[in-house]
Amino acid sequence: MRSFNRAAVVVALSGLCGVAGAAINNTGNYFGNVGGQLTAVAFPSVSNATGNFFVGGMPAGSTILAAYVHSNDWFNGGSAHNLIFNGNGMGSLTAYESALSGSGDLFDYRWDVTSQIGGNGFYSFDISGGSQIYMASLHVVYSHPSLPAGSVHTYEGAEHVGEGHTYDFYSFNLTGAAPGPAYFQIVTQADDTNTTGEKIWYNGVQVGGPIDNNLGPYASMISSPVVNNGVSETIAIETFGDWFGLHVALVTTTIPAPGSLALVGLAGLAAARRRR
């Protein structure tokens, strides 16, 4: 159930739809009695990604501040994908963000499903029109007076690491997060076990690795407690030949870390993975 919570102070989302330069951008900052949850599911390079998300752990009567579904595609020019979420058509959209290079082009797709989240429970999704979908994700930001004071920061877009299946050390920054103890999550797709040993650092501290499709073929989620400097958080990734994409991250200073979303009833189409 949606309800208004005056205790939550929300900074408006930024970033309009449309293919832009490669980046994982700060798209929302939420302060007050707020919580956030992120989940992702893996697919073996499919044209149609179908399954169910389960939202759990939100206090009854929470106000839904933001909820977005993401997916990916490769080498398709950013052509339109369609989402049916919980039985409701969310539209056919071209890519929200892109990461273009001589080795290959990655595209991110993003749908606003804020109005479709009515509380804890199951939410079905069907993403169609793709060619090499490896991931579907859902993040939800909400507020309720019973939650401890803190903040939630969302980051969305497209970036890829290890182009050409070569060694790569890549770093980027997340801005806008509040200083102090926090919890960090980021989703990757098209990662695999053919090469391994990848590492990821947050402000110089290793928080994950190897990145070997821990959600299933072929996507991963890295989750770790961290400490924010409150100015510009540095994310660094080292890969030894695995070429994969990044799309969405969540940083929350609401401690303890929020409960996670769980995926149940995944029914992805069986399709042979096409190696990029």
N, C-alpha and C positions, 0 to 999 in steps of 0.2 A: 504494500500500500504506500502511495506517495503522500508525504506530509511535509509541511513547511517547518524548518528548524532555524530560528533566528540566531542561534549560536554559531552557525557556520558562516564564515566570511569567504566568499568565492571570488577568485580572480578569473575574469572571462577567458574562455578558450581563444587561442589564436591559431591561424593557419587555415586557409581556405582550400577547398578541393581544387585540384589541377596539378598536372605533372610539373615538378620543380627540380632544383638541383639536389644531389644526394645529400642526405643529412638525417640525423635523428634529432628532431626539434622538440623543445619544450612547448607543449600544447595546452597545459593547464596546471594551475597551482591553487590548491584548496586548503584553507586554514580553519581551524576550529575543532569541533567534535566530529572528526571525519575519519573515514576508513576507506581502504582501497583493496581490491582483489584483482588478480591477473591469472589467466590460464591460457594454455595453448594446446593444440592437438596436432598430431603428425599425420601426414599423408604421403604415399609413395609416388609422387609426381602424377597427379590425377587432373582430369579436366573438370570434374565435379566433386566437391568436397561436402560430405553430408555426415551429420552426427548430432550430438546433444551436449550442451554445457549444463552443468549443475551449479547453481548459485546457492551457497550455504554460509551461515555464520553472521548474516546481517541481523541486527536487532529488529524486532517487529516494529513496523511503523517508520522505518528509515526513509529519509528523503533521498531519492536517486539524483545525484548531481550530474553524473555523466556516465555513459556506457557506450563503448565502441567495439565493433568487430573489425578485425584485420585479416587479410590473406595476402598471398603473393602470386606473382607469375614471373617467368623469365622469357626474354626474347620475343615478346608478343607485341611490342610497340605501345603497350599501355592500353590495349583495346578493352572494351567494356566487360565487366563481370556483373553477375546478378546475384542478389542475396534474398532468400526467403528466410525470415527469422521468426521462430515461434508461430509459423503459419501465416505471417504477414509479409507481403512484398515490400522490400526496402529499397527497391529501385535498381536500375542498371547503371553502374558508374564506371567511368574510365579511371585510370590510375590516379591515386591521390599524391603519390610521390614516386620518384625514380632515382636509380643509381646507374648512370650510363658510363660505359668504358669500352675500350677497344676489344676487350676480351668477351664482353657480353653485358646485356642490359637487364637490370632487375627492376621490378615494379611492385609497389605496395598499393593495396586496396583498403579503403576505410569507409565504414558505414556507421552512422549515428543511430544507435538503438536505445537511447536514453528513455524514450517514451514507452518502450516495450518491456522494461524491467519492472515487475510489480512486486518484487520481494524474492524470498528464497524459493528455489524450485528448479525444475527442468526447463531448458530453453533449446529448442531444436534449431538447426541451421542447415541451409542448403545453398552452397555457392556454386554457380555454374558459369560456363563460358570461358573457362581457363584452359591452359595447356600443360603447365608444369606447376601445379599447386602442391606445396609441401607442408603448409601450415595454415591453421585457422586459430585465431585468438579472440578472447573477449576480456576486456577490463571494465570494471565497475567502480565508480567512486560514489560514496554515500555519506550521509550525516545522520547523527542521532545524539540526543543529549546524554545518553548513557556511555558514549564513547569517550575515552580520554582525549584531552586537547592535544593537537598535533597538526600535521600537514600531510598532504598527498600531492605528489608531483608526477605528471604524465609526460612521456616522451614518445613521439611517433614519427615514422618516416621510412626511409629505405637507405641501406648501406650494405656493401658486400666486401668481404675480406678473402684474401687468398686467390685472387683472379689468376687464371691460368694454371692453377694447382701448383703454385710455387710458395716458398717460404715468404711469409708476410708478417710484419709487425706494424699494427695500425692503432692509432689512438684518436679519440675525439672527446669532446667535453659536454657534460650535461649542466646547464645553468638553471638558476631559479630555485633550487632546493634550499630549504632552511638548514642552518648549521646544526651539528650535534649528531648523536646516535640516530641511525636510520636503518631501513631495510630496503634492499635493492633486488629487483628482478628484471631480467631481460630475456627476450625470446629470440632464438635463431632458427633458421630453416635451411634445408639442403645440406646440413652437416651429416657426417656418416662415420663409420668405423674403418673405412679403407685406409685413412691416415688418422693418426691420433697424436696425443701429446699437447693439444691446444691448451692455452692458459689465458685467463682473463683477470685483470687487476682493476681495482677501484681505489683511486688515490694512492697508488703504489703498493697496495696490499692485495695479494692474490685471493680472489673470491670464488674461483671456479676453474674447472678443467679436469680431464679433457672434455671437449665438447663433442660427444659421441652419441647423438640422437637419444638422449635420456628420456624423451617422451615417446619414443618409437620411431620407426623409419618415416620421415627423416627430419626431425626437429628436436630442439632442446630448450630447456628453461634453466637459467642460472639464478639461484636465489641465495642471498647471504646478508647477514647483518654487516653494516658498514658505518663509517663515521664521515659526515659531510663537513667540508670546510665552509660551505655556505656562499661560496663565490663562483667556483667553476669546478665541478667534479670531473676528474680525468678517468676515462675508461680506456684501457689498453688491452689489445688482444694479440696474441702470438699464435700463428698457425703454421703448420709444417707441410702444407700442400692441400689441406681441405679448403674448398671454396664454398662459402655459405653466406647467407643474407641475414640482416638484422632489421627489425621492424618496430618493436614496441618495448618500452621499459617503464617501470613504475618504481618510484622512490617514496617511501613513507616514513615520517618521523614519529608516527603514532606507535609507541612502544607499550606493550609487546606488539610484535608484528601482527598484522591482520590475518585472519584465517584465509586459507587459499580456496579458490574455486576448484571444484573437482570435475573431471570429465567422466561421464558414464555413457554407455550405450553407443560408442562410436561405431559408425557404419560407413567407413570409407570405401569407395569403389576400388576394387583390386585392379591395379594397373602397373605395368612394368615400369620401373624407374628409368628415366632417360638421363644418363649422366651428362652434365653440362660440359 
